[in-house]
């Protein structure tokens, strides 16, 4: 079962039915286990772009209203952005539920660098499923965390193109890239 | 060709979407003081790189409007010494500024590619160009060249620092080069203000008042400030190079602090409601 809250939007011009249909379509596209319920909570009061996975069984997705908003049109819904965010968080939930992936620490214990590396791995998979991925934006984000180096770019490519990585491999790629930052050598 | 070209008629292709000022004002989430970014933008922040992309896109459309504004100032006023005429050399300065702004647009496009931003990814506000629509050439110069290009100095300096901290050589170099041009543009405004109003103190006062109004409008609810943690920090040294004296810089800092306090007060009322 998929639940989206709130049922009515007053601060932004979002439509409950449209979002519910979008989450349903994305869940199917990314191969979400239909026996696991999904709840999506949208805080329409916040025009920022925060979003996070708060539970994996059932899947609990929280987003700030700005995350689903069109950056060109104030208070309007942007389906492309919403698809990518929901798809990303559903794949992360699947990773967390997978025994092969390995144990993942709680969100608050994951460093920004490793979170960015995991994000890269997940969005790379979404890219191959036809989602809007903004590869260069993701690379820029990765470089800001791991450094503007060839080693960092190679780690990004590995994460982006990989079909199946474990948590330990993601952490290792992130650590190796960060170690190559010029200031890390000083 | 007409004089005083309205902002609504600026030519854009379909990648660009204009965000009307009313849309921001009428946004019920803003509580009249939306200021989602209250601290200095850093690469280590969770939304830092995306914040930088959004900021640089704002600068990109600002460069287009600065080009349009300087171009209009070349055209809108005849060469001469009446109140609504300008010295021919001022028109030459504006033509040089057009050349600079065109280069900045090209640099900004390359920078967008580097940062992963699509042209037109964010909405465009026309408020920079609006300041370039003042019918008095000296008020236009103080509004655009001193207030808005002055703000550009602060923004470029802040983004150059962001690039340095991130270790991003492309962003750092681009900001440094554009910053140098902005100092020149502001200095043009300072020099022409002094020259043209040398014997007209009343007009100089009006021009400086207009500049202050524009400065306040663009204080972004305290986004710009004098303290180290301001999202856009007042670049005192570069402003001095551009012809601002200490008193003027102190006034901008005081206005920015006032705007910040007003925003904090409105947000606090909103939070308690």
Interface residues (C-beta under 8 A of the other chain):
Chain A: X10 X11 X12 X44 X45 X46 X47 X48 X49 X50 X65 X66 X71 X72 X73 X74 X75 X112 X134 X135 X136 X137 X138 X139 X140 X141 X143 X144 X145 X147 X148 X181 X182 X183
Chain B: X17 X19 X23 X24 X27 X28 X29 X30 X34 X36 X43 X44 X46 X47 X48 X49 X50 X53 X54 X113 X114 X115 X116 X117 X120 X121 X122 X123 X166 X167 X168 X169
